């Protein structure tokens, strides 16, 4: 089987349909601007209008590692968009009986419209995304010491909102970070969020 190659996430929103997010390296600068603008639009959107956006959609929230904030943030986001959530923990999944990550992904592809994966192995997100049916996206919610691209995008969005003039929409990353020094602290060797944000 050929290695899975995640799509480039450019400024063309139509090209994102069905694309998985495994690594921050998939983003072009225009793609990153696009996702941050969409995040700002959703933040400002009326709750009722937001809830209708994904009515009927199902998210599979698959966590092979303990998590509170990341797991709940994906669940809350899908519920606020009008969808529903299937939660899968490694401790209660067929992984306990020897099912491979790829087999789990293929099975979930029959039930869900999008899969969120947290896994202790670097590269697991790309492996699982490659096993999903074409057009069914996977979002990497942290893969070992590899990456945590969704957290990095949230961190960048927060930086841009905080560094933009009060009351103004978040500036694009290049504009908000121009002339700024960002310090990354913590376990720089093993910290997947730092790897993605850097």
C-alpha positions as CSV (number, residue, x, y, z in Angstrom):
1,X,0.0,0.0,0.0
2,X,1.3,3.5,-0.9
3,X,2.0,5.9,1.9
4,X,-0.7,8.4,2.5
5,X,0.0,12.0,1.3
6,X,-2.1,14.6,3.0
7,X,-3.6,17.3,0.8
8,X,-2.1,20.8,0.7
9,X,-4.5,23.2,2.5
10,X,-4.4,26.4,0.4
11,X,-6.5,29.5,0.2
12,X,-9.1,27.7,-2.0
13,X,-11.8,26.6,0.5
14,X,-13.3,24.1,-2.0
15,X,-10.1,22.2,-2.1
16,X,-10.4,21.5,1.7
17,X,-13.6,19.4,1.3
18,X,-12.8,15.9,2.6
19,X,-9.1,16.8,3.3
20,X,-7.5,15.5,6.4
21,X,-5.3,17.6,8.7
22,X,-2.3,15.6,9.8
23,X,0.4,18.2,10.0
24,X,0.9,22.0,10.0
25,X,3.2,21.6,7.0
26,X,0.0,21.1,4.9
27,X,-0.9,24.7,5.2
28,X,0.1,27.4,2.7
29,X,0.1,30.9,4.1
30,X,-3.2,31.6,2.3
31,X,-4.6,28.4,3.8
32,X,-3.7,29.4,7.3
33,X,-5.3,32.9,6.7
34,X,-8.4,31.2,5.4
35,X,-8.9,28.9,8.5
36,X,-8.3,31.8,10.9
37,X,-10.8,34.0,9.1
38,X,-13.4,31.2,9.2
39,X,-12.7,30.7,12.9
40,X,-13.4,34.4,13.5
41,X,-16.6,34.2,11.4
42,X,-17.8,31.2,13.5
43,X,-16.9,33.0,16.7
44,X,-19.0,36.0,15.8
45,X,-21.9,33.9,14.3
46,X,-25.3,33.7,16.0
47,X,-25.5,30.4,17.9
48,X,-28.7,29.4,16.0
49,X,-27.1,29.9,12.6
50,X,-23.9,28.1,13.7
51,X,-26.0,25.2,15.0
52,X,-27.5,24.6,11.6
53,X,-24.2,24.4,9.8
54,X,-23.5,20.7,10.5
55,X,-26.9,19.4,11.4
56,X,-26.9,15.6,11.1
57,X,-23.2,15.3,10.8
58,X,-21.4,12.7,13.0
59,X,-17.9,13.2,14.5
60,X,-16.0,10.1,15.8
61,X,-13.8,11.4,18.6
62,X,-11.1,8.6,19.0
63,X,-8.7,9.0,21.9
64,X,-6.0,6.4,22.5
65,X,-4.6,8.7,25.3
66,X,-6.3,10.4,28.2
67,X,-7.6,13.9,27.4
68,X,-10.0,16.4,28.9
69,X,-9.6,19.7,27.1
70,X,-8.9,18.5,23.6
71,X,-11.5,15.8,23.6
72,X,-14.2,18.0,25.1
73,X,-13.3,20.9,22.8
74,X,-13.9,18.8,19.7
75,X,-17.1,17.4,21.2
76,X,-18.4,20.9,22.1
77,X,-17.5,22.3,18.7
78,X,-19.5,19.6,16.8
79,X,-22.4,19.9,19.2
80,X,-22.4,23.7,18.8
81,X,-22.5,23.2,15.0
82,X,-25.5,21.0,15.2
83,X,-23.9,17.6,14.8
84,X,-23.5,14.6,17.1
85,X,-20.5,12.8,18.5
86,X,-19.4,9.2,18.9
87,X,-16.7,8.8,21.5
88,X,-14.2,6.0,21.3
89,X,-11.6,5.4,24.1
90,X,-8.8,2.9,23.6
91,X,-9.7,1.2,26.9
92,X,-13.1,0.2,25.6
93,X,-12.3,-0.2,21.9
94,X,-11.5,-3.3,19.9
95,X,-7.8,-2.2,20.1
96,X,-7.9,-4.1,23.4
97,X,-8.6,-7.3,21.3
98,X,-5.8,-6.5,18.8
99,X,-7.6,-4.5,16.2
100,X,-5.2,-2.3,14.2
101,X,-5.5,1.5,14.0
102,X,-6.1,1.1,10.3
103,X,-9.0,-1.4,10.9
104,X,-10.5,0.9,13.5
105,X,-10.3,3.8,11.0
106,X,-12.0,1.8,8.3
107,X,-14.8,0.8,10.7
108,X,-15.4,4.4,11.8
109,X,-15.5,5.5,8.2
110,X,-18.8,3.6,8.0
111,X,-20.3,5.6,10.9
112,X,-18.9,9.1,10.9
113,X,-18.5,12.1,8.6
114,X,-15.2,13.2,10.3
115,X,-12.7,11.5,12.6
116,X,-10.7,13.2,15.3
117,X,-7.7,11.1,16.5
118,X,-5.4,11.4,19.5
119,X,-2.8,8.6,19.5
120,X,0.5,8.0,21.4
121,X,2.5,7.2,18.2
122,X,4.0,9.9,16.0
123,X,2.7,9.5,12.4
124,X,-0.5,7.6,13.6
125,X,-2.8,10.3,12.2
126,X,-1.5,9.9,8.7
127,X,-1.7,6.1,8.9
128,X,-5.3,6.3,10.1
129,X,-6.2,9.0,7.5
130,X,-4.8,6.8,4.7
131,X,-7.1,4.0,5.8
132,X,-10.3,6.1,5.8
133,X,-12.6,6.1,2.7
134,X,-11.6,8.9,0.2
135,X,-13.2,12.2,1.1
136,X,-13.7,11.3,4.8
137,X,-11.4,13.8,6.8
138,X,-9.3,13.1,9.8
139,X,-8.1,15.8,12.2
140,X,-4.9,15.1,14.1
141,X,-5.6,15.9,17.8
142,X,-2.0,14.9,18.8
143,X,0.1,12.0,17.7
144,X,2.8,11.1,20.2
145,X,5.7,13.5,20.1
146,X,4.9,14.2,16.5
147,X,2.4,17.1,16.0
148,X,-0.8,18.6,17.4
149,X,-1.8,20.8,14.4
150,X,-5.3,21.7,15.7
151,X,-3.8,23.0,18.9
152,X,-1.2,25.0,17.0
153,X,-3.9,26.6,14.8
154,X,-5.9,27.5,18.0
155,X,-2.7,29.0,19.6
156,X,-2.0,31.0,16.5
157,X,-5.6,32.3,16.3
158,X,-5.4,33.3,20.0
159,X,-2.1,35.1,19.4
160,X,-3.6,37.0,16.4
161,X,-6.7,37.9,18.4
162,X,-4.7,39.2,21.3
163,X,-2.2,41.1,19.2
164,X,-4.9,42.7,17.0
165,X,-6.3,46.2,17.9
166,X,-9.1,46.0,20.4
167,X,-12.5,45.4,18.8
168,X,-11.0,44.6,15.4
169,X,-11.1,41.2,13.8
170,X,-8.0,39.0,14.2
171,X,-5.2,40.1,11.8
172,X,-3.6,37.5,9.5
173,X,-0.7,35.7,11.1
174,X,2.1,37.5,9.1
175,X,0.6,40.9,10.1
176,X,0.0,40.1,13.8
177,X,3.4,38.6,14.3
178,X,5.4,41.1,12.4
179,X,8.1,42.5,14.7
180,X,7.1,40.3,17.6
181,X,9.2,37.7,19.4
182,X,7.3,34.5,20.4
183,X,8.9,32.4,23.2
184,X,8.1,28.7,23.3
185,X,8.7,27.1,26.7
186,X,8.4,23.6,28.1
187,X,9.5,20.2,26.8
188,X,10.7,21.4,23.4
189,X,12.0,17.9,22.4
190,X,8.8,15.9,23.2
191,X,6.1,18.6,23.1
192,X,3.9,18.0,20.1
193,X,2.1,21.3,20.4
194,X,5.5,23.1,20.3
195,X,6.5,21.1,17.3
196,X,3.4,22.2,15.4
197,X,3.4,25.9,16.6
198,X,7.1,26.4,15.8
